[in-house]
Every structure is written in structure tokens, then in C-alpha cells.
Amino acid sequence: MTFQLKNPRDPRSSMKLNGCLELRKKGLRQNEIASRLKISQPAVSGFLSNALRKIRDSKKTMKLVEELGIEYGEE
């Protein structure tokens, strides 16, 4: 099952994702993050899983871009 945000453009979703990542970086477990952010543990799991998937996808894309010799500019 894939976790889907109710409204991914909602700024609160972005704040929760950033909060999850920051707290995970500090070594907190999912249930601790959920408690601090006042969201469910499954929501934390979904946020973190989606973030890791996006990072992996971005790395694959960047590798392909480099292999193909595509020039790109950073915004």
C-alpha cells in the first residue's frame, strides 16, 4: 500500500515531511516522531517512505542524465 497525501500542495504536508526528516535525522523512532508532530505512526512511515523513494528516483534520474551527457542548469 502506498501512502498518499490528502493534498500534497498543502503547506502543512510539506512542514510535516520536513519535521519527519529532521527528527529522523536526530535518531528518533517513528512512534516518537508521530508523538511530537501529533500525527499517526503510519503517516510518519508514509512520509519517510515517500521521501526515500523520491531520493532514489532522483539519483537514478541524475545518473541517466550524466550517462546521456545531457546538460542541465540548476535553478
N, C-alpha and C positions, 0 to 999 in steps of 0.2 A: 504494500500500500504506500502510495506517495503522499506526502504531506502537502497540502495546497493551502496557501494563504487565502483568507476570505477576500481580501482586497490588497493585492501586492503593491498598489500605488499609495496605500495609506501610510503616511509618515510614521505612524506608530509601529507598523510592521518592521520598518527599517530600524527604528530605535530598539525594538525587541531583539532583532537579529544582531545588531551591534552589541547590545548588552549581553546576549548569549555568548558571542565570540570573545568579548573581553573577559567575562567571568570564567569561561572555559580555559582561556589562556592563563588565568591566575590559578588554575588547578581545581576549580570547583566541579563537583559532580552534577549530573543533570538534575537530580532532585533538589540540590542546593540552589542551582541557578533558577529553577522553577519557583522555589520559595521566595527568593529575592526579587524576582521580576513579577511575581504574582500571576504566573501563568502555569499551565499544566506541564508535567514532565514530558508527555508525548509531544506537546508543542515545542518544547526545547529540543527534543530529539529531532523533530522535523526541521526546525530552523538549522540545526547543526548539520544534519544530513544534506539538506539542500545547499548549504554554503560549501561543504566539501565537494559535492558533485559539481557545482559551478567552478570551483577552483580546478578540479581535474579536467573539466571540459575546456577551460581557458588554457591550461597547459598544453593540451592536445592541439588546440587551435594554433597556439603560438608556435609549436613545433612544426606543424604543417606549413604555416606561413613562412618560417625560416627555410624549410626544405624546398619550398617552391620559389624562394627568392623574391617573395612579394615585399615591396617596400610599403611601409605604413608610417603614419605620423601619430604621435601621442597627442591627445587633446588636453 
